[in-house]
Amino acid sequence: MGAVHVRTPKNFVLEERLERYADAIETSPENYAGRWREACTPAGGKPFARLHLDLGCGKGTYLVERARREPDTLFIGMDQEPICIAYAAQKICEQELPNALVLPRSAASLPQLFAAGELDAITINFPTPQPKAKYAKKRLVHVDHLMLYRPLFAAGATVTLRTDSKPLRDYALGQFAAADYDTLWVSDDVRRDHPAHPETEYECRTREMGAVVYGICATPGVEPTEEQLAAGRAQEQSLACYLPDDLDELTYVPLGMEEAVENFKNRARKGKKRLPQESQGPLMVAASANKRK
């Protein structure tokens, strides 16, 4: 959840933390594009076999656990929130992990940080949903972001989304289809279906609130046509349009959608219809994506 503002704890001095754990923070990552595996290899060791990017790594719990389990893979966490970078770097240093580091950058900088064919995987854990249509292009699963990742992928690379927002997951199905990614799996309960994924701190908190983890894992297919890309951009962008018809069935309201849910419930109580969708496009695109599984 890197894009969400993180409150500074009492007695937390950000500059001091960043300096203390600087060994796990790369502040000039542009210098390593195309040679991350070799440049980060411990002295006397072999270059890392794989390069895995945790995009929006938050406080690094997931990143560190994956790095601990997979010593032959170099794990790079990216986040634009300085407090998250400080926490993630602290975890890496305290566990003395030679195969993990963090970069204080946003997704827009990816083409400057990695060479073509360099990434084997991108994980997007609980990204900020940005529910309003006007902020849709900020979503890490928007078709334009998915196209940004494509040139950086090695053969067989994957993108994995995990989120507590079913509207975001359902929206993302259409975006993956528009960018011509082939879905390897789609899950309504990632903890049940793919238990090997470590939990993030955010996930632990929301699990206690009754949240389910929804997910998609996909790999780039053939290059999409301009018509496909246009369809993705024309897809309904407001996540409110992906809420269920019966709002009373919601046992957990995803981050940022509380106001929309309450507004829709109030309209129902007054006997008014929910605001009409701008188009039926998203449902058709999502259905098409499901058929590709």
N, C-alpha and C positions, 0 to 999 in steps of 0.2 A: 504494500500500500504506500509506495514511495511518494506518490503525488499528494497524499493527505498530510496536512500540517501536523507535525508531531510536537506535542507540548514538552517544553524543557523542564526536566525534573528539578526540584530544589537542590541547590549546591552542585548542579551540573555545569561545568565550565567547558563549553564546546571547544574552544581553541586549545585548551590544555589536553583534552581527550584526543583531538585530532593529531596533536604533536606526539603524544605518548604512544599512539598506535599507528604511527606513520608508516611503519614497515609493511603494513598490510594495505596501504592506500597508494594507488598510482595516480599522481596528479598530472602527469604528462603522457596519457595513454596513446595519444596520436603517434608517438615515436615507435610504437610496437606493432602497428598494423602489419599483418602478414607474417609476424614472427613471434607471436605470443607463446606458443608451445616451447620453442627453443629458449627464448629469453627468460622464461620463468622456471626453467629446469634447475633444480638444486645442483650444486657443484658435484660433478662426477656421476650424475644420473642421466637417464635417457629422456629425450623429449617426451612430453605428455602425449598420450595416444589420442585424446579427444579434448575438445574445447566446448564447454557448456556455459551459456550466459544465463544468469538469473536476472531478468529485466524487472526493475522495481523490487530490489531484494529486501527492502525494509530493514529490520534490525539484524538480519543475517542468520536467523535460526535455521531456516531451510537450507540455505547455502552451506553453512558449516556442517550440518549433518550429512548432506550429500557428499561433500568433500571428504569427510571422515570415512564414509563407506566406500568411496571410489577413488583410491589414491592415484590411479593411472590417468585420471581426468583432471584437467585444469578447470576450476570453477571461478568464473568472474561474476561478481555482483555489481550491478549498476543501480544507482539511485540518485536523484537530484536533491534529496533532503539531507542536509549536512548531519543532523542528529542521527539519522539512520546509518549513514556512513561511519560515524564514530562508534556506534554500538556494534555494527557488523565487524569493523576492524578489530575492536576489542575482543570479540569472540574468536576471531581467526588467530590473533596473537596468543591469547590465553590457552588455546588448544594446540598451538604450535603447528598449524597446518601449512605445509609447504606448497599445497596445490590450490590455494584460494587467495583471492585479493578482491578489493572493491575499487570502483571508479566513480567519482562524483560527477556524473554526466546524465543527460536525458537521452531518450530514444532517438531524438533527431540527429544526434552526433554519431550514430552507429556507422555510417559510411566512412567517416574519418578515422574510426577506431579499429575496424576490422577489414581485412582484405577479402576479395571475392573467394568464396569457397572455404572460408576459414572456420565457420561455426558449425558444430555438429548438432547443437540443440539450443533452443531458447525456451525457458520456463517463464511463464507470466502468472505469478501467484497473487490472487486477490487484488487485481489492479483497481484503481479508483474508477467506479462505473461511469462517472460523468453522465447522469441520467438525462439531462436536458439535451434536446436536439442540437442546440447551438454550440454545445461543447463536444459533439460526437467525434470530431476529428482528433480530439485529444486521446481518445480511447486507444489502447495499445493493440486492440483487435480490429480497429477500423481498417477498411480495405487499403487505404493509402499506407498505413503502417505495415500491413502484411506484405505489400509490394516493396517496401523499404527493406524488409528482411531478406527477401528472395535471393538477391545476388550474393549475399554473404554466406549462404548455406552450402555445405559440402553435400555430396550425393547421399541421399537417405536421411538427411537432417529432419528434425521434428520441431514443431512448436506445440507446447502444452499449456493450455489455459486451465486454471483452477480458480473458482469463484463461488462466493456464497449467494450470488445474484443470478437466479434463473433467467430473468429478463436479459441480462447481459450475455449469458451463455446462448440463449435462443437468438438474440441479435447476432452474435458472433458466428453462428452457423451460416447465416446468409453472407456474411463478410468473407469467411473462409471460402465459400463456394464461388463468390465473385472474383476472388484473387486466385482461383483455380488451385486450391489446396485439396488434397485427398484426405478425408478423415479416416484415421486409423481406429479411433474409438470415440464415442460420445457417451458420457455417463451422467446419470442423475444422482449418483452417490459414489464419489471418487474414493472415499474412505473404505467403502465396502468392496468396490470393484478393483481398486488399485492401492492396496494397503501399504505398498512399499514407499509411497510418497511420505516424507517426513512432514510433520505439522509445522506451520508458522505460528508465531505468537498471536497474530490476529485470528488465525483459525482456531486456536485453543480457546480464545475468549468467546468467539461466536458459537463454537460448539456447545458451550455451556448455556448459551441463549437459545439453543434448538436449531441452529443453522445446519443445513446440508451443504455439502460441497459438490458443485456441478463442474463438469469438465469436458474438454475437447483435446484430442491429440491429433495433429495433422501433419502432413508432409507436402512440400510443393509438388504440384503436378506440372502439366504443360503450361506454357506461358498463356495467360488469359487474353481474351480478345478485348478490344475497346468497348464492345457492347456489354461484356460481362462486368468490366470495371464500372461502366456507367450505371448498370443495374445495381451494383453494390452501393454506389453513392446515392442512388435514388431510393434505396430501401428506407423504410420508416426509421428515422434516427432517434426518436424519443423512446426511451426505455419504458415509459409509462404505458405505451401501446402493447407491451409484451406481458403485462400483468394478467393474471387469470380473470375470467369473467366473474367468478364468484370470489370476491375479496375476503369473504369470511373464512375461506379455506386456508388463508395464509396463516401459518403459525410463526413465521419469522419474516420480517420486512427488511429487505436488503438496504445497505447503507445508501443514503441519499434519496430514498424513495418513500420515506415516511409521509412527506407532505402530499405527494400525489395519491397515495393510498387513502389518506384521510379525506382529501378533497373528493375522490371518487365515492367513498362511503357516504359522505354527506349528501352528495347528489342523489345517490340511491335512496337514502332516507326520505328525501324530499320528492321522490317519485320521478326524478329527472334521469334521462339517459346519460350514460358516460359520454364524454366528448368524443366525436367520431375520429377515427384514424384518418390521417392524411391520404393513405392509400392502402391497398391490400397487398402491396409488394412484398413486405417482409415475411408474411406468412407463406407466400408462394415460394420465395427464395429459400426460406428455412426448410420447407418441405422438400425442395429439390436437393438441399444439402443432405438431408436425412437419407434420401434414396441412394446417395453415393456411398454410404457406409458399407 
